Amino acid sequence: MSDLILLTQFFGWSLLINAGILLFTTIMLISFRPQIKSLQSQLFALEKAQLNIVYFKYLAYYKIGIILFSLTPYLSLKIMTSA
């Protein structure tokens, strides 16, 4: 098996797993927001209003990380192996 094909498969699985984690986290934050906010405001000494910003930044940074470190290499390798 070619190294490029192996790398393509690696980044494809990485993309799938990371997208799944992002989806799961988003669903949990939407579904259980009051419970999560209550717990995390006590754990980290943050006000509940600040947690909305923290959650938004977390999801945004994670999405950018997926695009940079999984999607972009995967698409680049797919283009390289199809040519």
C-alpha positions in Angstrom: 0.0 0.0 0.0 1.3 3.4 -1.0 2.4 5.9 1.7 0.1 8.5 0.2 -2.9 6.2 0.3 -2.1 5.3 3.9 -1.8 9.0 4.9 -5.1 9.8 3.1 -6.8 7.1 5.1 -5.3 8.4 8.3 -6.5 11.9 7.7 -9.9 10.7 6.5 -10.4 8.8 9.8 -9.0 11.7 11.8 -11.6 14.0 10.1 -14.4 11.6 10.8 -13.5 11.1 14.4 -13.0 14.8 15.1 -16.2 15.8 13.3 -18.0 13.2 15.5 -16.6 14.6 18.7 -17.5 18.1 17.6 -21.1 17.0 16.8 -21.4 15.1 20.1 -20.1 18.1 22.1 -22.4 20.5 20.3 -25.4 18.3 20.9 -24.5 17.9 24.6 -24.0 21.7 25.1 -27.4 22.4 23.4 -29.3 19.6 25.2 -27.9 19.9 28.7 -26.9 23.6 28.8 -28.4 24.4 32.3 -26.9 21.4 34.0 -23.5 21.9 32.3 -23.5 25.6 33.1 -24.3 25.0 36.7 -21.6 22.4 37.1 -18.9 24.3 35.3 -19.6 27.7 36.9 -19.0 26.0 40.2 -15.8 24.1 39.1 -14.1 27.0 37.4 -15.5 30.0 39.3 -17.0 31.6 36.2 -20.3 33.3 36.0 -22.9 31.6 33.8 -23.0 34.5 31.4 -19.3 34.1 30.7 -19.8 30.4 29.9 -21.7 31.1 26.7 -18.6 32.9 25.4 -16.3 30.1 26.5 -18.5 27.5 24.8 -18.7 29.4 21.6 -14.9 29.9 21.5 -14.3 26.2 22.3 -16.5 25.1 19.4 -15.0 27.7 17.0 -11.4 26.8 17.9 -12.1 23.1 17.6 -13.8 23.5 14.2 -10.8 25.6 13.0 -8.5 22.9 14.2 -10.4 20.2 12.4 -10.3 22.3 9.2 -6.5 23.0 9.5 -5.3 19.6 10.7 -7.7 17.1 9.3 -9.7 18.4 6.4 -7.0 20.4 4.6 -4.4 17.6 4.6 -7.1 15.0 3.6 -8.3 17.1 0.6 -4.7 17.8 -0.4 -3.8 14.1 -0.4 -7.0 13.2 -2.2 -6.1 15.6 -5.0 -2.5 14.3 -5.1 -3.6 10.6 -5.3 -6.2 11.2 -7.9 -3.9 13.0 -10.3 
